Amino acid sequence: MAPGVRLAVQESPGQEPATVLLHGLASTHHWWDLVTELLPGRRVVRWDHRGHGLSTIPTGRHSVEDLARDAAAVLDAAGLQQCIVAGHSLGAAVGLRLAADRPDLVAALCCVDGGLYDPQTMFGRSWWDAQPAMRLDRRIAPTEAMLTAWAHGIGLPAAAVPALLANYQPDPSDPRRVRLRLPAEHEGPLAYSLWSQRPADLLARVDVPVTAVLARTADRAAAAVRRRALHHTLDGAGRTVTERWIDGGHDLPLEQPHRVADAILDLLEHATLAVPAVGARMSA
């Protein structure tokens, strides 16, 4: 692990191969709570990325590459290889980078509404154009009641609310309110790194099965942009992936946990796996 980085790791013991779950920008490993419940008897490993949740916030700028190196360090420390890796949003980009750079660690990859969309097609050809969409102004200090009402308003199940609240911590200036755990000064560089990533180049280096679990939004224009961004990557990589379009918004692990879990279970069942010996149990 890089100096100054200590990750808060959560592991559920069970049958191998291990399933590794990577959360998105400004969230925590709790984003996968509902999906993990649907993977009974499976060894599941997940953690808070550096700067997120209860993991440390090292100095300097952070990138997708840094998070992928952290992931490799966690799996190496656990003695794990040939894992099923699933990532949501930023976590999908981290998973794609990990699969390209460390093929020994990844037997199959599931990208949940992220990772495979070409970011420049999706958000803009210049960072000036892209950053308003990629850096949404979430720096308000809401109350837990406000967040709960918002979650219910967009149709999230009640069981998803704790995962949403886990992204926040008490605001020291007003204990009645909360603020995001990820500092704003770290969110910007991570978003820029995500926009800079070229998923077609990475996917071309990935030889394992890849499933894309994608949000089918009601907005036809937005849906068309998503399809263009995905196919730009697939055409550039010269390969196909298994596409599973699901009705819903971006936060599919919370909105549609059963459908996301089904995609992961299919990979567990059908991927050709070289199951390693059980490795040492890691600590948080």
C-alpha positions in Angstrom: 0.0 0.0 0.0 1.2 3.5 -0.8 2.6 5.6 2.2 -0.2 7.2 4.1 -2.9 5.0 2.7 -4.9 2.7 5.1 -8.2 1.3 3.8 -11.2 0.3 5.7 -11.9 -3.2 4.4 -15.1 -5.2 4.9 -14.9 -9.0 4.1 -17.7 -11.6 4.2 -16.3 -15.1 4.3 -17.6 -17.7 2.0 -17.2 -19.7 -1.2 -14.5 -18.6 -3.6 -13.7 -17.2 -6.1 -14.0 -13.9 -4.2 -16.3 -11.2 -5.4 -14.7 -7.7 -5.2 -17.1 -4.8 -5.1 -15.8 -1.3 -5.8 -18.0 1.8 -5.0 -18.3 5.1 -6.9 -17.2 8.6 -6.4 -18.1 10.2 -3.0 -19.8 7.0 -1.7 -18.5 4.1 0.5 -18.5 0.3 0.5 -22.0 0.5 2.0 -23.2 1.3 -1.5 -23.1 -2.5 -2.1 -24.9 -3.5 1.1 -28.1 -4.6 -0.7 -26.3 -6.5 -3.4 -24.0 -8.2 -0.9 -27.1 -9.6 0.9 -28.1 -11.2 -2.4 -24.7 -13.1 -2.7 -25.2 -15.5 0.2 -22.4 -18.0 0.9 -20.0 -16.0 -1.3 -16.7 -14.5 -0.2 -17.2 -10.8 -0.7 -14.4 -8.2 -0.3 -15.1 -4.5 -0.4 -13.6 -1.3 1.0 -13.7 2.4 1.1 -11.4 4.0 -1.5 -8.7 6.3 -0.2 -10.2 9.6 0.9 -13.7 8.0 1.2 -15.6 6.6 4.1 -13.4 5.5 6.9 -10.2 5.1 4.8 -7.4 7.6 5.2 -7.0 10.8 3.2 -3.4 10.9 2.1 -1.9 14.2 0.8 -1.7 14.9 -2.9 -4.0 14.4 -5.8 -5.7 11.1 -6.4 -6.4 9.3 -9.6 -8.2 6.2 -11.0 -4.8 4.7 -11.4 -4.1 5.2 -7.7 -7.3 3.5 -6.7 -6.5 0.6 -9.0 -3.1 0.2 -7.4 -4.8 0.3 -4.0 -7.1 -2.5 -5.2 -4.2 -4.6 -6.3 -2.5 -4.1 -3.0 -5.6 -5.3 -1.1 -6.0 -8.4 -3.2 -2.2 -9.2 -3.1 -2.2 -8.8 0.7 -5.2 -11.2 0.9 -3.5 -13.7 -1.4 -6.4 -13.5 -3.8 -6.3 -14.1 -7.6 -8.9 -14.6 -10.4 -11.6 -12.6 -8.6 -15.0 -11.5 -9.9 -14.7 -7.7 -9.9 -17.8 -5.5 -10.0 -17.6 -1.7 -9.8 -20.2 1.0 -9.9 -19.6 4.3 -11.7 -16.0 5.4 -10.7 -15.6 1.9 -9.2 -16.2 0.4 -12.7 -13.4 2.6 -14.1 -11.2 1.3 -11.3 -12.1 -2.3 -12.0 -11.4 -1.8 -15.7 -8.0 -0.4 -15.0 -7.3 -3.2 -12.6 -8.3 -5.9 -15.1 -6.1 -4.3 -17.8 -3.0 -3.8 -15.5 -3.3 -7.0 -13.3 -5.0 -9.7 -15.3 -3.9 -12.3 -12.7 -6.3 -10.7 -10.2 -9.5 -10.6 -12.4 -11.3 -13.5 -13.8 -14.4 -11.5 -14.9 -15.5 -7.9 -14.8 -18.9 -6.4 -14.2 -19.2 -2.6 -14.9 -22.3 -1.1 -13.4 -23.3 2.1 -15.2 -19.7 3.3 -15.5 -16.2 2.3 -16.7 -17.2 1.5 -20.3 -18.9 4.8 -21.3 -16.4 6.9 -23.2 -16.2 9.9 -20.8 -15.5 12.5 -23.5 -18.5 11.3 -25.6 -20.6 11.3 -22.5 -19.6 14.6 -20.9 -17.7 16.7 -23.3 -14.5 16.9 -25.4 -12.9 19.4 -23.1 -12.7 19.4 -19.3 -14.2 22.9 -19.3 -17.4 21.4 -20.9 -17.3 18.2 -18.9 -16.7 19.3 -15.3 -20.2 20.9 -14.7 -21.8 17.4 -15.2 -19.0 15.4 -13.5 -18.7 17.7 -10.5 -22.3 18.3 -9.5 -22.6 20.8 -6.7 -23.3 18.5 -3.7 -21.5 20.7 -1.2 -24.7 21.7 0.7 -25.1 20.6 4.3 -28.4 18.8 4.4 -30.0 17.1 7.3 -30.5 13.3 7.5 -34.2 14.0 7.2 -33.6 15.9 3.9 -31.6 13.1 2.5 -34.1 10.5 3.5 -36.9 12.5 1.9 -34.9 12.9 -1.3 -34.2 9.1 -1.5 -37.9 8.4 -1.1 -38.7 11.0 -3.7 -36.6 9.4 -6.4 -38.0 6.0 -5.5 -35.1 4.4 -3.6 -36.2 1.6 -1.3 -36.1 2.3 2.4 -33.4 -0.3 2.8 -31.1 1.9 0.6 -31.2 4.9 2.9 -28.5 3.8 5.3 -26.1 3.4 2.4 -26.9 6.9 1.2 -26.4 8.3 4.7 -23.0 6.5 5.1 -21.6 9.0 2.5 -22.0 11.7 5.0 -20.6 12.7 8.4 -21.7 15.3 11.0 -20.9 18.9 10.0 -18.6 20.3 12.7 -20.1 23.8 12.2 -23.7 22.6 12.7 -24.3 19.2 14.4 -27.9 19.2 13.0 -26.5 18.8 9.5 -24.2 16.5 7.6 -21.6 16.9 4.9 -20.0 14.5 2.4 -17.0 12.5 3.8 -15.0 13.0 0.6 -13.3 16.4 0.7 -14.1 18.7 -2.3 -10.4 19.1 -3.0 -10.1 15.4 -3.7 -13.3 15.0 -5.7 -12.1 17.3 -8.5 -8.9 15.5 -9.3 -10.6 12.2 -9.2 -13.3 13.4 -11.6 -10.7 14.8 -13.9 -8.8 11.5 -13.9 -12.0 9.7 -14.7 -12.7 12.0 -17.6 -9.1 11.5 -18.8 -9.3 7.7 -18.9 -9.5 6.1 -22.3 -11.7 3.0 -21.7 -11.3 1.7 -25.3 -7.5 1.4 -24.8 -8.0 -0.4 -21.5 -10.8 -2.7 -22.7 -8.6 -3.8 -25.7 -6.2 -5.2 -23.1 -8.8 -7.1 -21.1 -9.3 -10.8 -22.2 -11.7 -11.9 -19.5 -15.6 -11.9 -19.8 -17.0 -8.4 -19.3 -20.6 -7.6 -18.4 -22.0 -4.1 -18.6 -25.0 -3.4 -16.4 -26.4 -0.2 -17.8 -29.2 2.2 -16.7 -32.0 2.6 -19.2 -33.3 6.0 -18.3 -36.7 7.4 -19.4 -35.0 10.4 -21.0 -34.5 9.3 -24.6 -31.9 11.9 -25.4 -29.8 10.9 -22.3 -30.3 7.2 -23.3 -29.0 7.9 -26.8 -25.9 9.6 -25.4 -25.2 6.6 -23.1 -25.4 4.2 -26.1 -23.1 6.4 -28.2 -20.6 6.6 -25.3 -20.7 2.8 -24.8 -20.4 1.9 -28.5 -17.5 4.4 -28.9 -15.6 2.3 -26.4 -16.6 -1.0 -27.9 -15.7 0.1 -31.4 -12.4 1.5 -30.3 -11.5 -1.7 -28.4 -12.6 -4.0 -31.3 -14.7 -6.2 -29.0 -18.1 -6.8 -27.5 -19.4 -7.2 -24.0 -22.5 -8.6 -22.5 -25.0 -5.7 -22.2 -27.7 -5.8 -19.6 -29.9 -2.7 -19.8 -32.0 -2.1 -16.7 -34.8 0.4 -16.2 -33.6 3.0 -13.6 -31.2 5.7 -12.9 -27.5 5.8 -12.2 -27.5 4.3 -8.8 -28.4 0.8 -9.8 -26.9 -1.1 -6.8 -29.5 0.8 -4.7 -32.3 0.9 -7.1 -32.1 -2.5 -8.7 -29.9 -4.7 -6.3 -31.5 -8.0 -7.5 -30.8 -7.3 -11.1 -27.2 -6.3 -10.3 -26.7 -9.3 -8.2 -28.1 -11.6 -10.9 -25.4 -10.2 -13.3 -22.6 -10.9 -10.8 -24.0 -14.4 -10.1 -24.0 -15.2 -13.8 -20.4 -14.2 -14.1 -19.6 -16.4 -11.1 -21.4 -19.3 -12.7 -20.1 -19.1 -16.2 -16.7 -17.6 -16.1 -13.7 -20.0 -16.4 -12.0 -19.6 -13.1 -8.7 -20.7 -11.6 -9.7 -20.7 -8.0 -6.7 -20.0 -5.7 -6.0 -21.3 -2.3 -7.7 -19.4 0.5 -5.4 -16.4 1.3 -4.7 -14.7 4.5 -7.6 -12.6 5.9 -6.9 -8.9 5.6 -7.5 -6.3 8.3 -9.2 -3.0 8.0 
